[in-house]
Structures are given as C-alpha cells and as structure tokens.
Amino acid sequence: MNLKFTKSLAILVLGYASLTAQTGRKVVPVQKNLAEDAKPETQLNQRGCATAVPDAQWEAQFQQLINQFKIDQSKGNNVQANYTIPVVIHIVHGGQATGTFPNISNAQANSQISILNNDFAGTGQGATGYPATAFTAYATAAGLPAANKDGSGRVKISNFNINFCLATIDKNGNTMATPGIDRVDYNSITTPTTSTYPSKNPANSAYNSITTFPTFLDFMNNYIKPATIWDPTKYLNIWVSDCAVSGLLGFATFPAASGLTGLPGGTGTATTDGLWCWGRAFGNTGSVVSYANKGRTATHELGHWLGLRHIWGDGTCATDFCLDTPPAQDANPGGVSTYPYAANSCTSPSGSNNTIPNGANGEMFMNFMDYSSDTYMYMFTEDQRTRAQTAMANGTHRKFLGTHGLCSVGAATPAVAAFTMTNTACNGAPVSVTNNSTGNPTPTYTWVATPPTGVTFSPNANSTSPSITFGTNGSYVITLSAQSGTTAVSTRTNAITISTCTAPAVCNLTVTNVAANDTLFFGAAGTDTATPGCSPRAGYVFGSNCYDDKEKASFFAASKYSAVTGPFITGAVVVFYKNGTAGTTGTAARAVNLKMYNGTLAGGPTGTAGIATATANIGLISAATATNNVGYLAGDPNVTYAANIARPYKYTFPTPISAPAGGFYLAVTTPTTAGDTAVILNDFNATTNTSWEMWSDNSWHDMNVAWGGLVNNMAIFPIITCSTKLDEINTLSNNVNIMPNPSNGLFNLVVTLPTVQNLTIEVTNTLGQIVYFSNQKDFTSGVLPIDLSDKNQGIYFVTVSNGIDRNVQRVVLTK
C-alpha cells in the first residue's frame, strides 16, 4: 500500500454546524438530512434588530410629550405609574405539532414573560454583576440628578414599574384555555389574490423562502399581522415564528400618538402594532439558539416599543436623548464585554443630550438598547424609564393597556413574603426555594443570607426563586424581602444548617468523548483517483471505505472513569448510521466486532489482536431499534430528521476487562468486502482528536494526521462497572447508559433491553429531591432524551427501575 497518498472526504451534516476546508483531505459540506430547513447557528456580531429608526420630526414631537410629562410630574399632577400589560403571543407555524419548532412549547413562550418582568424591574440575570464604580465619574461629569444615581453614585439601574402578564381573556371575551398563547397555522390564513408570497407548504417551517427583510416585513405587516392581531389598545401583540432572513432576530413598532408622525412603517397601527421575534431567540428554554438564549431580544425590541432609542443614537457618538446613558461610538458588536468598555470612544459627542464625553467609563454595553450578546445585557436607566412612562401615558396603543381586566390581575394588594426550603443541606450543593409570596402587582424580591460569606444566589439575589449554594458548613438564616409597587416591604426568614455530605458510590458509568452540546455527523469519503479502487466507490471516513480500512478506534483517558473504584469495562454502546440502503448494510452475517486495546492517545493502539473482543454482525446492527433523535444525542432537541438513521447497538465482552491505568482504546471492525458497509456516527466539532484507524497493512494511523487535520470523536460509549462478574450485573445496569456525561443539561439514556419492559425514570439531586420523572411503557431499546437544562450545575442521580431491578447512575451537569 502506498502510504503517501491523501484521502478526500465530503461531510454530510446531521445538524446545524458547518465545516471549513482543511489541508490534506478536502472537507466539502454537502446536503443536510433535515426535515426542516435549518439555518447555520453562527454567532451574530449584531443583535439582529430591524426596528425602523425614528426621524427627527417624530423625536421632536416625542420630546414635547416627555417635557410635558416631566412638568406634570414636578407639579404632582402625574406620578410614574405602575402598569400591568396583557400579552398575547401569536405562535405562527406551518402545521408542526406543539413543541416542534417553529410551533414552540408553552414553556418556552412563558419563559419570556418572566424574563421581561425581571428585566424591566431591574432584577434580571446579570444585574447583580453591575460593577461597583460603573459610570460614577460620568454621572458626576454629566451632572445627573440624584434620582438618576444609586447609593454608590453609579448610573442607576431602573425599575420601569411595567409588568407583563399573559392574557386570560381572549379577543372575544372568552376565558383562554392556555393564557396568552394564540397558535396560528399560517396555512389557514387566506392568501391575498395578488400575493407574491410563497406557497403554503408546512415543510418550509413557516415561509422560509422569504430571505430579504423588506419582503419579510411586507409579508408580516400586510399578511400575517392583519389576519392575527388582537386589539392593540387592549393587548401587547407579540408574533413568534421562523425566519430565513440572515441575522434577523426581531423588530418592533415605535409608539404612535396624536401628532406623532414621520416614521413610515415604524410606528404601530391598528393592524401592525407590536413585536416580532424569531422563535429561536424567544425565551430561555426549548428551541433557543446558544447566542440568543436569555430572552434579551424581546427585551430590546420592547424597549423600542416603549420609545427607547439605541444608545449610540443610530449614528457615531450621537444622542439617544437620555442624559444618563454615556454616548457610544457605535453598536457594541456583542461577544464578551468587560467594564470599562471602549473608554474615551466619544470625546466630542453630538446631539442635544449626551454631550459629555464618556471618558474612562467607556460605553454602557450592558444597556438593553445596545447590541451586546444576551449574557452581557442587564439594565435600563432612569431617563429611559421616563421615555417609557411617557409612551405608556400618551401612546395611542399604550395608554389604555391594563385597564380592561384581561389578565384578571385584581386590585392592588401589599406584598406578603413567604417561602419554603429545606432546613438541612449539603455544602456546595444548590438548595432550591419555593417562593409563595403574594401581592399585586407582582412583588420584587431581595434575598439575603446571614452570615453572607460563601453564600451565592443563582441567577441573582433578586430572582423570584433562586437556588442558593453554601460554601461553608454552619448555621444560616435566609431572609426574603418582597415589595409590591410602592407598598411596604414584607419579610420572611427561614433557618438552615449546612454540613458536608458523602455522595453515593458510583458503580455504573458510561463515558464518552462526544462533547456535551455537539451534533453527530457521518463522514462520506470522497473519491481519490490516485488510489486504485477508490473510484467510483468511496465509502465512509468512519466506516467501510475504498481504502479498505480495517478498524476505527477511539481512545478513552483514565480520568473519564476515575469516579468508579476498581473499574471494569463490560462493553460499549456504539451508535451506527443507517438510512435505507445507505450506511450500515450488506451481508447480515458479516462481522462488525468491538475490540479493546491498550495504548496511548499519542501512540495509538498497541498491536492488532487487542485484549478483548465482543462479536456482532451487520444483521444484528441493522435490526437494532432506530431513532431519529441524533441531534438530541448532542444537545439539540429541535432537529427532526427525515429518517430514523441512528442505530445504537450494545456490545458485551464475555468477561469484564479491568480498565488500564493509562486509558484504553475501543475499536470497531469495518467490513472490506464489496457491498458490506458499517458506519459509525461521530462528532466533528471536537477540540481534541481521539480517533485512530487501522489500514489494510495492519498499521495504526492517527486520523488527525491521515485525514489532513481532521479532529473528531466517534459515538462509541464504553460501559464502566465495579463488578467483576457478568452475573452480578443486573439487567438494567448492563443495558442502560447515559450519554453525554458530563452534560449541559440535555442528555440521553441509551437503553438496549433483551425483553419488553415497563420502565420508570427518576432523577434526583444530592438532597434526594426529585427533579425529573417519567414512565416508559412496553420499551425495549432506543434513545430516551432527558432535559435538565433548567436545573443548576452539579451532580444528579438517575434511577431507572423495571419493578425488580434498579439502575442508579451519576450524571454531572455543567453550564
């Protein structure tokens, strides 16, 4: 065999990720095997806001309303009011089942309302991280009044006194079965006769053939909104849908009022007023993408809906007409920002406000009206609050909101603080609290620990029901303060004792090299005309191919199973690819075995025979129960594939093998007979390559080198136990495996049972509290997804029971 050749490959992507060309073997992305037309999940450099910029005439007229509002306020004729705004969320879809994107789940929609209430109250995620001296020098230089500064002299994080509630009464006066949610199949909307819009095809995931913003805006304003809007003087209308306009996350309408003109297509009308948001940037759970997963798109766009401008004034160091927002040179492009950011970027700001240079304080990147990433936005200011209050007091579609009893919010009542929690807990383990406080409007909260040292509240000390972590043993008192509007503060205390706890011993573990939030792929090897036999047949990089590779192996470091005392390897689950006649197919009796080797990551497997073998064949693998949850195996529950393509197969060694102290390899043998193929799914977004391959001359080669810089990990999942005898391993312990582990909260149970069984699945935290429970009837094998993405990081225990045997495994959640 000529060892100097290079191989080429084409990658079939089974998810959102994309690949770039590499040296050596060429990497060429080819057709996605998705039922929905997914878009690349790339990090945006902008917030994706497409709200129209008000012109000078509109702003001048709005300034007149603001000035009158301030005069009335100074005379005591107008105080800044509390508003509770009824919301209807129009979830626009193309016929998908509820919970399948873009027909997002109720939980995802509801999560956005909680985020809005926290953000507009100044208590949202990240607010407690406001730097201790942020903008103090600017506040002094700008001569801010005391009302615009907090007790430390910083520009104040404002509470807008604006709350949002899901409407309980619909547009016809009927009680809503699901408060605030209106699901709209856009196929049911009558298309205008002169329509140039795309045909009504549910496979488009809601009009994904519209790829330019002007066309999309026209489509929304003249087709979707008029057919679905509820009276905007009674409801805040939010539309959520899919969208194929690159980079677009949301847009809103500025407030209209008598005399407010000059913003064509920008101010709201009776048929357009409200907010549109891409379904993958709405809320903080479900189908959100990683770069817009904290719900700040809707917060930003509702800022516009309330009359707020971008903090850079949509120019260069221009004004946003708020004295307490330092001028900014341009939109913050997102990503990681630390204070001070862009110091002295505006030495000669322009405009009637913001005339003071930002100096060493830099720009207010954490303001919701910048373009920062979701993670780094957490505040509005007092002058922004004044603009919002002015909009609510004067806006044609704003001033009557909350006066129709559409949320059944009832009369204002003082807050009564109440909460429950355990009175004993473990050092370092998050403690959950249940907030039972009452009050109208919804109270704001402050949590305090006494003593405070080593105690953290997540996401912050102003959350409704934070988790609390204690770093030191001892006795503590937790105090909750609750306040509704301007009423008196109510407090409640509970005591708790913290001690060191010993976690249960781990005796069963499934390890993996696949990253916690990556998507699985298969690699199709390209033709190589310089290599005999490579054309026209090509095959697969991670399986049978024209180069007659004999085995594909993954290395597992000893650190992955250090939690198990005296670990033994009993076998592995391998996830194969099969799609009709593509992938794993051929002669049923053709061997596709699993072999275990000694070796090192740098040096590869040792020898060609291995230290253990578990046998299987193409027929057994092809007969394995198929699953279409390949994306979810890697942390994406929203991708639906066109076929059931994943075949998890469990191998069992005749005798458990003692795990080598320095790690080991597991290899899958690949058929080399024409017409017989075995293909392993793999992770191409890895940072460290663990894959080696045996060539036809029985020599081992690092796949990173052989394939010109390829970095990947195969979907091979060793099963670890502390038992030395197979008959000591119960049915469930030997057939239920967790992957990936550690996980970002989305993980799977890979179950391969010999008989049909009824299963119960229970997940508990270190305090024994149940955080997840489900039943599976008449189950044999497949992949069961579990979503703990809303839980805190830490250690959890997964118990699977069939009524006789119990399998308890540990899973580690990382955020």
N, C-alpha and C positions, 0 to 999 in steps of 0.2 A: 504493500500500500504506500502510495506517495504521501508523505507526511507534510509536504509543503503546500498542499492545496488550501484554498479558503472556501468555506461553505457560505451559502447565502440563504436568507430566510425572509418570509413575509409573516407578519403578525396579524392574526385575527383577534380583534379586541372584543372581549366579553364584558364591557363596562364603559365608563366614561373616560378613562385615562388614555393618553396618546403617547406615542414613541417617536423619537427623532432618529435620524440616520446615524449609524455608528460605523467605525472603521472595521476593516476585515469583512465579515459577512454583512451584507446590506440588510437594513431593517426597513421594511416598507409597510406602513399601515394599510390594511385592506378592509373590506366591508364589515360593518358591525352586525352582529347577530342579535339585534334587539327588536322587540315588537314596537317599542316607542322610539321616536326619532330624537334621541338624546343629544344634548349639546356638550361640548368639552367643558369639563369642570375646572377651568383655568382661573387663577387668581386675578380679579379685576384690579386695575390701577385706579379706577374711579368708582364712585358709588352707584353708577348706573341710573342717576336721576335725570329724568327728561321733562321735568316740570317747566313750563314756559316762564321766562324771566319777565317780570312786570316792567312796563315802560315808565318813563319819568312822569307822565301825566297821572297814571294810576297811583304811583308812590306819593306824588304831591297831594292828591286827594286823600289818600290814606293818612298822611301826616296831619292833615287838618282834623281828621277824626281822632287821631291819637292826642293831639294838643287839646281838643275839647274834652276828651276822656280825662286827661290829667287835671284840667281846670275843675271839672265836676268833682273829681276825687279830692282835690285840695279844699273844696268848699263843703265836703261831706255829703254831696249830692249823689255820689256814686262811689261805692266801695268795690274792691276787686272781689267778684262774686265766686261762689262755688258752682260748678257746672257738672252735671252728670249727663253724658251724651249717649243716647241709644244708638247702637251699631247694628247694621245688618251686613253680613259678609256674603256676597254673591260668589259662590264657588262655581266657576264656569268650566265645563268639561265636555268631552266628546262621547260620553256614554260609558266611561270606565266605572267599575264598581267603587263604592265608597271606600276611601282609604287607599285607592290606587291612583297615583299621580296621573293627571292633574286634579282629580276629584279627591282632594286632600281630606284627611280624617278630621273629625270633630275636635280631637285632642290638639292637633296642630293649629287649627283655627282658634280654639280657646286660648292656647298659649300666648298668642299675640296680644290678646286683651290684657292679660296680666302684665306683660312687658310694657304696654302703653301706659297703664296706670302707674307702674313703678317709675318709668322714665319721666312722665310728666309731673310726678310728685317729687322728683329729685332723689329718688332712693333706688334707682335701677342698678343693675350689675355694673360694678366698677366705680360707683360713686364714692365709696369709702376709700378709694385709692387716690383721690384728689390730692396732689402734692401740698405739703404743709404751708409753703410760702408762695404757691402759684399765683402769679399776677398781682401780688401785693404792691410791688413797685409801680406797675401800670395803673392799678386802682388809685394810687396816690397821685401819680402824674396826671391822670385823666380827671382828677377832682371828683371822683364818684361820690354821690351822697351816701350816707350811712346805710340807707335801705338796700343799696346795691352791693354791700360788702358783708361778710360774715364776721364772727367774733375774732378771727385771726387776721382780718384786714384783706382777705382774699376776695376776688370777684365771687359773688355769692352764687351757689347752685340753687336755682329757683324751684319752688313748688308752684305750678301753674294753677292749682286748685281746679283742675279739669280732670274729671274721671270719665271712663268709658265703660258702658255696660252693654251686654248682649240683649237685644230687644226680646221681650217675652210676648209681645203682641204684634201680629203681622200687619201688613198694609190694609187688610180688610177687616181689622178689628178682632181677629181670632187669636186664641192662645197658641203659641208656636210649640210644636212637639219638641223641637230642638232649638232652644233660644238663640236668636241672632244668626242662624245659618240658613241660607237660601241656596239650594243646589239647582244649577241651571244646566241642562243638557243643551248646548248651543244648536244641536240638530233640530230642536223643537222650535227655534226662532224662525219666523218667516223671513226668508231672504228677499231683500228688495228686488223688484223686477229688473232694474238696471244694474244690479250688483255685479261688481268685478271681483268679488271676493272668492276665495277658493271653495270648492265643493265641500259639502258637509260629510266629511269622512272621519269617523271616530279614530281611525288608525293614525290620523295626523296629530293626535294628542292635543286637539283644540287649535285649529288654524295655524299649524306650524309652517305653512308655506309662505306666510307673510314675513318677510325678512328685513323690511325697512321700517324705521319708526314713523315717518309720515303716513305710510299706508296703514300701519298698525293703529296709530292714533285716530285716523279717519274711520277705521273699522270699529274701534271701541266707541267713539263718540257718536257715530251715525248708525250703528247696527246693534252692538251688544248693549250699551248703556241705555238707550231709549227704550229698549224692549224689556229691561230688567229693573230699572231704577225704582226705588220707593221714594215717596215724597221727601225731598232733601231738607224741607223745613221741619221734618219730624225725625228723620234718621240720618246718621252719617253712613253713606253708602261706600262700601269697600268691595272692589272686584278683585278676585284672585283667579289666575288662570296660568296656563303655559304660555310661552312666547319664544319665537325663534329669532327675535331681533338681538343681534350680538351685543352683549354687555348691558342690556336694559333690565333694570331691577324694579323701577317704579316711577310713577308720576302722579301728580295731584292737581287740583284746581285751586287757584287763589280765591279768597273770599270776594264776593261781589256785594255791593251795597248801592244804595241810591247815590248817583253821582260818580261811582267808581267805574270808569270806562278805560279804554285804551289798552286792553290786554286781550287781543283777539285769540279765541280758543283757549285762553288761560284761566279766566275767571269762570266759576261754576255757573251753570244754567240749570233750569228745571229738569233737563234731561241728561246732564253730564256731571253735576257736582259730586265730588268725592275723590277717592283714591283708588288707583290700580296698583297691584303688586304681583310680581312673578311668584308663582306658588312655591318655588324652591328658595325664596328669600322671605317667607312669611312665617312668623313664629320661631320657635326654637326646638322643635321636635319633628319627627316624621320625615318628610321628604326634603328638608332644607339642605342646601349645599354648605360645605365647610366654611367658605369665606363670607357667608351671609346668614349665619345660623343663630343669631341672637336677637332677631326681630327688629333691628335698628333701621331697616329700610322703611318700614311703616312709620316709625317714629320720625324719621327725617321728612318723609313726604307729608305727614300730618302737620309738621312744623310749617310747611308751605301752605297747607290748607288753612292754617291759623294766621297766615300773613307774614311768616318769617322768611327772611332772605338768606342766601348763602353768606357765610361770614366773610368771604373775600369780596363781596359786593358784585360778583359776576364780572369783575374786571381785575386790574392789578392794583392792589392796595386800595381798592375802592371801598365805599361805605356800605354797610348793611343796615344803617340807620339805627344802630344800637350803640350807645356810648360805652357800655361795659363789655363789649366783645373787641379785643385788640384787633387792629387791622391785619389782614393776611395778604401775602403776595399773590397767592393762587390757591386752588383747591389742594388740600393735603392728599397725596396720591394713595393713601392707605398704607397697609403694612404696619410694622412695628414703629411706634412713636413714643418718645420719652420726653419729659419736660426738662428744660425748655427746648422747644422745637422751633427751628428757623428763627433764631434770635436775630434782631435787627434787620429782618427781611423787609420791613416797611419803615423807612426813615422819613419819608415825605408823603404820608397817606393823603388821599384826596376825598372830597365829599364834605357834606355839611356836618357829618358826625364822624367819629373815629379819626379825628385829626391829630391825635397824639401818637408818635412813633411807638411801635410795640417794644422796642429796646431789648434788653437782656431777657425779658419774659417770653419773647417769641410769640408764636401763634397759638390760639386756643383750639388745638387739634382735637381735643376731647369734646368739643361742642357738637351737638347733634346736627347742626347745619353746616358742618364741614363734610369732606368726603372720606373721612377716616374709615378704616375697617370696623365692623361691628364691635370687636373686642375693645376698641380704644375710645368709643363714644359713650358719654355718660352724663352730659349736663346741658341745661339751658340756663340763661341768665335772667335777671330781673327786668331788664329792658325788653328782652324777648317775651317775657311774660306780659308786659304791658301791651305789646303788639297783639299778642294772642287774646288778651282780655278785651282789647278794642274790637278785634274781629268778632268775638262772641257777642259783644254788646250791640254791634251795628250791622253785621253781615246779614244779607237777605236770607241766606240759607243757614244761618248760625243762631240768630238771636232768640228763636223760639225752641231750639233744641232742648229737650229735657223737661218741657212744660206739658207734655201730653200723657204722662204716666205710662209710657211704653215699655219701661223696664220694671214697673211695679216696685220702684225703689222706696216708696212710702215717705213719711215725714222725717225730717232730720232728727236724729237722736244722738245723745252723747255716747262716746265710746265706753265700753266696759271691757277691760283687758281680762283675758282668760286663756290659759294654755295648759297642756298636759305633756309630760315627758317621764321617762323612767327615772327612778331615784338612785339607781346604781348603773355604772357603765365602765367600759374598759378604756384605759389610757391609749390615746391615738386612734380610737375607733369613732367615726362620726355618730353623733346622737341626734335622732330625729325628734322634732317637737310638733305637736298638733295645736294650731292656733284656733281657739274657739271664741275669739273676741267678737263683739258686736258693735254696731254703730253705723250711722248714716250721715254723710257719705262714708264710703269705705275708709276705715281708720288708716292713718300712717303709724308705723311701728318703729320702736327703737329697742334693741336687745342689749343688755349689759350683764357681764359676769363679774362676780365678786368672790375672790380676787380676780383681776383680769389677766394676770401673767400666764402666758402659754395657751390662752383660750382664743379660738378663731371661730368666726361665724361665716358660713358659706351659703349664698354668694356674698352676702354682706350683712351688717348688723341692722339694716333697715328692711330686710326681706320679711315677707309675711310669715313664712315658716322655714327659717334657715336650719341647716344642720350645724351642730356645734361639736367641735373637736377640742379635747383637753390634752395638753402636752405633759402635765404633771399630776401625779396622784394627790388626792386630798379631797377636802370638802369645799363645795362651791354653792353660791346662790345665784340663780339666773332670774333677772328682773325684766319683765316686758312692760313697756310704756306704750299706750295706744291713745291716739287723739283723732277725733272726727272734726274736720274743719277747724273752727276757732273755739270749740268747746274745751272744757277742762281735760287735762291729761289723767288717764286711769292707769294704774299699775297693778301688776300681779307678780308674785315671786314663787319659785319652787327651788328646793334644795336637791343636790345630787352629790353622790360620793364616787370618786374615780379611783380605780385600782388597776393593777397590772393583771391582764388575763392571758391564759395559755390557750392558744388555738388548738383545735383538734388535730391529731396527727394525720398527715396526708399519706395514703397508701395507694391511691389510684390517680393517675395523671396522664393526660395526653398532651404532648408538646408539639410545637410547630415552629417552622422558620418563616411562615407567611405572616406578613405584617398585619396588625390589628384592623387597619382600615383600608387595605388594598383589595383590588379586584382581581379575580383569577382569569387567566388567559390560556389559550393554547397557541403554540408556535408552529406555523406551516413552513417547512424548509423550502427555499427557492431552488430552482434548477441550477446546476453547475455543469456547463457543457464541457469543462476541462476534466471532469471526473467521470470515468466510464460508468455507465448505468444510472447516472443522475438525471438524464433527460430521456423520456419525458416524465418519469416518475420522480417525485420529490420526497413526499412523506412529511415527517414532523420532527421539529427540533427536540422535543421531549418525548420521543417515542420512536417507532419504526421509521426508517428513512432510507434513502437511496445510498447512504454511506455504510449501511449495514452495521450501525452502532448496536452493540450487544446489550449494554446496560446503562441506565441513567440512575445516578446516586445522589443523595443529599446527606450532608454532614450535620450531626446534632451534638452541640457542645455539652459538656458535663454540667455546666451551670444551669441548663434548662431542666434538669431533674434532680437538683441538689436538695429540693424540699422533701424528697422521698428517702427514707432511711433504707440502706441496702437495696437500691433499685434494681429491678429486673425488667427486661423488655420481653413482652409476651407476643408482640406482633406489631401491626400497624394498620391504620386505615389509609387507603390510597384513593384519591378522587380522580377517576378516569374521565376522558371526554369521549362521548358517542353521540352523533347526531344523524340518525338514519344509517346510511351506508358509509358515512364519513366517520373518522376517528377509529375507536377500538372495534374492530370487526374482523371476520375471516373464519378460518377453521376453528370450530368450537373446542377441539382437543388441544390446540396449540398452546404450549406452556407460556404463562406470564407469571413468573415466580418473584417472590420477595427474598432478598438476601441481605445478611448483616455482615459488615466488615469492620475490622479495626482500622485505624488510620488517623490522620490529622487533616485539618482544613487546608493547610498549606501543601501537604504532601500527597493528599488523595487517599483512596482506599488501599489497603495492604493486600496484595495477591489477587488471585482470580477466583478462588474457591469460596471464600467467605467463611464465617464461623457459625452460621445458621441459615436454614432455608425453609420458607413456607411456600407451598405449591398452590397454584391456581391456573386457570386457563381462560381463553377468550370467551368461551361459552358461559362460564360462571360469572365473569365480569359483565358481559352483555346482559345477563339475566338479572343483575342487581337492580333494585328499585331505583328508578331515575328520579331526579329532582331538578326543578328549574330555578332553584334559589342560589345559583352560582354567585351572583352579585352580593347576596346577603352573607354568603360564606365569608366575604371580605368586607362586610360592613355597610352594604348599600341595600336597604330593604325595598327600594323603589324601582329596581330594574326588573322588567318582566321579559323573559327570553322567548323566542319564537318556538322553541322546542325544549323537551326535557333532556338536557345534554350532560348533566353531571351524574356519574355512576360511582358512588362511594363503595369501595369493596374492602372488607376486613380480612386481613391475613393473620393467622395464628401459628406461631412456631410450635413444633412438637413439645419442646421443653423451654420454659422461661430462661432467658440468657442474662447472666449477670452483666450489668451495664459497665463498660470500661471506664476507668477513672479519667481518661483523657478524651472521652467522646467516642462516637461511632458513626458509621455510615449505614444507611438503608438504601438498597438498590433494587430497581425493578428491571427484570429481564425483558427485552423487547424482541419480538419475532423478526427474523430476517428472511423468511420465506415469502415469495411474491404473493400478494393478496391477503396476507395476515398482518394486522396492524394493532399496536397498543399505544395509546396516547395518554399522557399524564397532564392534568391541568397544572398551571404554575403561576407564580407571582413575578411580574416583570418590574414592579416598582420597588424592588428591594434595594437596600443600601449596601448589603454585603452578599456576595455570591457564595452559595454553599453547594453548588451543583458540579458534579464531575460526570464523565461518560467514559465507557469502555469501547474502544474502537475494535474493528474486526480483527486486528492483530493481537488482541488481548492486552493492550496497553491502556492505562488510565490517563485522562486528559482533563484539565481544568476547563470547564465550559466558558468561563470568562475569557480565557486566552484563545481557546479553539474557535469561538464564535465572535472574535473581534470586539471585546469589551462588553459582552452581554452580562448583566447582573440579574440573577433571578433565584427564586426558591421554589421547589416543586411542592405540590399538595400531597406530601407524604407526612403522616401524623403518627409517630411511634406511641405505643401504649405502654405506660410505665406502671409497675406494681411493686409491692414489697413482698409478694408471695413467691415461693419457690416451686410450688406445685400447681398445675393447672386445675386439679380437682378441688383446690382450696379457693379458687376464684369463682364467685357465684355468677350466674348467667348475666346479670346486669353489669357487674363490674368488668366483665370481659367483653361487653358489647355496647357500652355507652361511652362516648368520648367527647371531650369539649374542644372546639376549635373556633377561632384562635384563642389562645390563653397564654399571656395576658391579652385583654381585650379593651377596646374603647367603650364598651357597654353593649355593643352588638356582637353576639357570639352565637354558636350553634351547637346543638347536641347531634352528633353523628351516631345513629342507632342502627345496629345490624343484628337483629334478634333471630334465633333459629325457628321460632314459632310466633304465631299471632298472640299478642298480649295487650292488656289494658294497662296504661301507664299513668302515674301521677308525677308531676314535676313540681318541685318546690325549691325556691331559692331563699335563703335566709342570710342576714348579716351576722356580724360577730356577736351580737347581743341575742341572737336567736329569733329576731323579728322576721316575719315572712314578708318579703318584698315582691315575690312573684309566685303565681300558682297557675297550673293548667292541667287538664286531663287529655289523654290521647287514647281514643277507643280503637280497638282492633288494629293495632300497629305492629308492623314487622321491621321494616328498615326504611331509612331515609334521613333527611336533614331537618331538624326542628329548630327554627330560629327563636332566640330569646332576646328581648330588648330591655336592657337596664340602663340605657343611655341617660335617663333622667336621675339616676342614682349617683351618689358620691363615689369618688375613687376609694379603693380599699379592697379588702378580702371578703368574698362571699362564698357560701357553700351551697352547691347544687345537689339536691337529693332526688333520685329517680327510684320509684318503687312500683312493683307489679303486684303488690299484696302479699308477696312471700319474701322476695329478695329486695334489698335496698342498696343503692349505689350512691355514695357521698363523695363528691369531688370538690376541690377548691378552685375558684376562678378569681383572678386578680383583675380589677378594673383600673385602668389608667385613663387620665383625661388629658 
